[in-house]
Amino acid sequence: MATDYDASRKTEEEQKEESLEARRLTSGEQDKSSGKVDEDEAELAESFELPGADLSHETLDVEVTPKQADEFTCTRCFLVQHVSRRDAAGVDVCRDCA
């Protein structure tokens, strides 16, 4: 077994605890509380939103800006794109759709 001489030295108590823990792991015995998580399930469930949930009481604050002079609407995907994304001059098709 390799020895790390730079590691801090452990007391006899710590060495005994480590050996007990190693025995427990090798014998298949597990600590009863090790698998438990300290989280409230009800609190976690409140943070999830299910598909089709009633969101009528929610309000959205989104600022919508009108199409600018240097933008066009693609006639295939209907996304507003910058004129540099136009496939050909005079045709309102973006590079992705062309």
C-alpha positions as CSV (number, residue, x, y, z in Angstrom):
1,M,0.0,0.0,0.0
2,A,1.4,3.4,-1.0
3,T,1.9,6.0,1.8
4,D,1.4,9.7,1.2
5,Y,3.9,11.4,3.4
6,D,2.5,14.8,2.7
7,A,-1.0,14.0,3.9
8,S,-2.0,15.2,7.4
9,R,-1.6,12.5,10.1
10,K,-4.8,11.0,11.6
11,T,-5.3,10.1,15.2
12,E,-6.0,6.6,16.3
13,E,-9.7,7.4,16.7
14,E,-10.0,8.5,13.1
15,Q,-8.2,5.4,11.9
16,K,-10.5,3.2,13.9
17,E,-13.6,4.9,12.5
18,E,-12.2,4.6,8.9
19,S,-11.6,0.9,9.4
20,L,-15.1,0.3,10.9
21,E,-16.6,2.2,7.9
22,A,-14.6,0.1,5.5
23,R,-15.7,-3.1,7.2
24,R,-19.3,-2.0,7.0
25,L,-19.0,-1.3,3.3
26,T,-17.4,-4.6,2.5
27,S,-19.8,-6.7,4.5
28,G,-22.8,-5.2,2.7
29,E,-24.1,-3.4,5.8
30,Q,-25.3,0.1,5.1
31,D,-26.2,3.0,7.3
32,K,-30.0,3.2,7.5
33,S,-30.0,7.0,7.2
34,S,-27.5,7.3,4.3
35,G,-30.2,6.9,1.6
36,K,-32.5,9.5,3.0
37,V,-32.7,13.0,1.5
38,D,-33.7,16.0,3.6
39,E,-36.1,17.4,1.0
40,D,-39.8,18.0,1.5
41,E,-41.7,16.3,-1.3
42,A,-44.7,18.6,-1.2
43,E,-42.4,21.6,-1.6
44,L,-40.7,20.1,-4.6
45,A,-44.0,19.2,-6.2
46,E,-45.1,22.8,-6.1
47,S,-42.2,23.9,-8.2
48,F,-43.1,21.6,-11.1
49,E,-45.7,22.7,-13.7
50,L,-47.6,20.0,-15.5
51,P,-48.5,20.2,-19.2
52,G,-52.0,21.4,-19.7
53,A,-52.1,23.1,-16.3
54,D,-54.5,26.0,-15.9
55,L,-52.3,29.2,-16.2
56,S,-55.2,31.6,-16.6
57,H,-54.2,33.4,-13.4
58,E,-50.7,34.0,-14.6
59,T,-49.7,37.2,-16.4
60,L,-46.8,37.6,-18.8
61,D,-44.9,40.8,-19.2
62,V,-43.3,40.7,-22.7
63,E,-42.1,43.7,-24.6
64,V,-42.9,43.3,-28.3
65,T,-41.0,45.5,-30.8
66,P,-42.3,46.0,-34.3
67,K,-40.3,44.7,-37.3
68,Q,-37.4,47.1,-38.1
69,A,-36.4,48.5,-41.4
70,D,-33.4,46.1,-41.7
71,E,-35.5,43.0,-41.1
72,F,-37.8,40.8,-43.2
73,T,-40.3,38.0,-42.5
74,C,-39.4,34.7,-44.1
75,T,-42.2,33.4,-46.3
76,R,-41.5,29.7,-45.4
77,C,-40.8,29.7,-41.6
78,F,-42.4,33.0,-40.8
79,L,-39.6,34.1,-38.6
80,V,-38.4,37.7,-38.6
81,Q,-34.8,37.7,-39.8
82,H,-32.1,40.3,-40.4
83,V,-31.6,41.2,-44.0
84,S,-28.1,39.7,-43.9
85,R,-29.9,36.3,-43.4
86,R,-31.8,36.7,-46.7
87,D,-30.9,34.0,-49.3
88,A,-31.3,36.1,-52.4
89,A,-32.0,39.8,-53.1
90,G,-35.7,40.5,-53.5
91,V,-36.8,37.1,-52.2
92,D,-38.1,36.8,-48.6
93,V,-36.6,33.5,-47.8
94,C,-34.0,33.0,-45.1
95,R,-30.8,31.0,-45.6
96,D,-32.1,28.2,-43.4
97,C,-35.2,27.6,-45.5
98,A,-33.5,28.0,-48.9
